[in-house]
Amino acid sequence: MHEETSPTDPYRLPLERAYRHALRWVRGLDERPVGAPADIPTLRRALDVGLAQNGLPPERVIDELAAAAEHGLHGSAGGRFFAWVVGGSVPASLAADWLVSAWDQNAALQACAPAAAVVEEIAGKWMLDLLDLPADASFAWTNGCQLAHTTALAAARNSVLARAGWDVESDGLSGSPGIRVLANAHHHGSTARSLRLLGFGARATVRVDTDQLGRIRPEALETALAEHAGPKIVLLNAGDLNVGSFDDFASLIPMAHAAGAWVHVDGAFGLFARASPAYRHLTEGIELANSWATDGHKWLNVPYDCGFAAVRDVEAHRASMALGASYLTSATDGRDEMDWNLEWSRRARGFPVYAALRELGRDGVTSMVDRCCQHCRDIVAGIGALEGAEALHEPVLNQGLVRFTPPQPRATTQDWDEHNDATITKINATGEAYLSGTTWQRRRAMRVSVVNWMTSEQDVQRTVDAVRSVLSSR
Ligand SMILES: *Cc1c(COP(=O)(O)O)cnc(C)c1O
């Protein structure tokens, strides 16, 4: 019963096949091994079929792609993937993401994609509201937190240099007064890269000392601020990757402002603590910052390609991003997306966010945040209670740490590290859960990151059971 793609209805078969493959994938997440079973050479063999001279019917391309890629897919959309910080997709956002591709709008300009522009504007307002950031802040929907940082830090660069009498947009950085970046010593690599791309050499960043939980010591920031005269940016963390801790915004931000610094917050996942009455206190004072970066594709559970930057100083944001070329139609009512972010042609990524926020509502987001934090605590406590394991820290939010005890009586640091990495590999090989290693206080450990709306109490139990089986079979 071979069907041919119809010349008059060319999309029907490939889209129907994609629909079937997609539905089979998401429905099967609970049964399939969580970690991708195939290794890289196997995937190359399956997928490198050569660039053919002649094309193929689209439905056949889709069937073969789905079959060849499947063994190289992690079940990260499902409830037992706790490695790195990887969210899933709530159903309406996944479906809206399909429509984004079908509609194929270029969300650069209002004139080019009117509905996309309006939806992005609305989703941005909702996001500021949900995270309780200043309602009149400007914002940008970016492809991830990396570019949200770059966007916000470009605005910061504009502003702190303007205050020193330097117009960086016209005169560049060469010969400028120079900017010091005082950053939480545990800042994420993405902020370091954004700074580098913006022309701040790595040596412009001063690592500010933190406590055991990765929070800046207020006296260390005070000293650093006093030591460095001239334009300054302070980089704070909302949500440490290992234990989920937060900088003390309420005391650090006023201190930074008194020294004339711009304060940027990396809240890739942690900013969502603000959407929960139970965790909101961790973010107290965060609203005082000058800019914030977060992700949609992590804790909001929309498909990949979604970050969000918010900037208090609308003019600095616009001055650092807008093209101002007169041939482009400038929106007379509302915003042209390209005036606020680093892209020109771009995906209409506001639609999945809009859909997710409508599906969840405020209560849905709160409940998702609370559930993830509870599940993280339960996994860490469950594993921590097992023979051969210990909880390193009670999770502050949704990120936790455990460590495995090597069998040798007088184990060296190297024994500890090797045993932890080997145990994580064995846990992942069970196919029951997937986790990643991390280095915390110079030692290897296993990180538990829960940011998926699907994770359930059964998933917690299955994960703890899988770890128990690995520890008892050694
Ligand atoms: C994931 C993450 C980033 C980078 O975000 P992308 O969306 O991957 O670009 C930055 N900071 C923290 C704390 C993160 O967890």
The ligand as an SDF file (V2000), in Angstrom:
LIG
                    3D

 15 15  0  0  0  0  0  0  0  0999 V2000
   22.0570   26.5100   30.6760 C   0  0  0  0  0  0  0  0  0  0  0  0
   22.6760   27.6440   31.3720 C   0  0  0  0  0  0  0  0  0  0  0  0
   23.1910   28.7310   30.6470 C   0  0  0  0  0  0  0  0  0  0  0  0
   23.2420   28.7480   29.1500 C   0  0  0  0  0  0  0  0  0  0  0  0
   21.9380   28.7420   28.6170 O   0  0  0  0  0  0  0  0  0  0  0  0
   21.6200   28.2540   27.1440 P   0  0  0  0  0  0  0  0  0  0  0  0
   20.1550   28.3510   27.0500 O   0  0  0  0  0  0  0  0  0  0  0  0
   22.1240   26.8520   27.0630 O   0  0  0  0  0  0  0  0  0  0  0  0
   22.3290   29.1710   26.1940 O   0  0  0  0  0  0  0  0  0  0  0  0
   23.6870   29.7940   31.3710 C   0  0  0  0  0  0  0  0  0  0  0  0
   23.7030   29.7980   32.7160 N   0  0  0  0  0  0  0  0  0  0  0  0
   23.2270   28.7650   33.4370 C   0  0  0  0  0  0  0  0  0  0  0  0
   23.2550   28.8440   34.9380 C   0  0  0  0  0  0  0  0  0  0  0  0
   22.6980   27.6490   32.7940 C   0  0  0  0  0  0  0  0  0  0  0  0
   22.2010   26.6320   33.5120 O   0  0  0  0  0  0  0  0  0  0  0  0
  1  2  1  0
  2  3  1  0
  2 14  2  0
  3  4  1  0
  3 10  2  0
  4  5  1  0
  5  6  1  0
  6  7  2  0
  6  8  1  0
  6  9  1  0
 10 11  1  0
 11 12  2  0
 12 13  1  0
 12 14  1  0
 14 15  1  0
M  END
$$$$
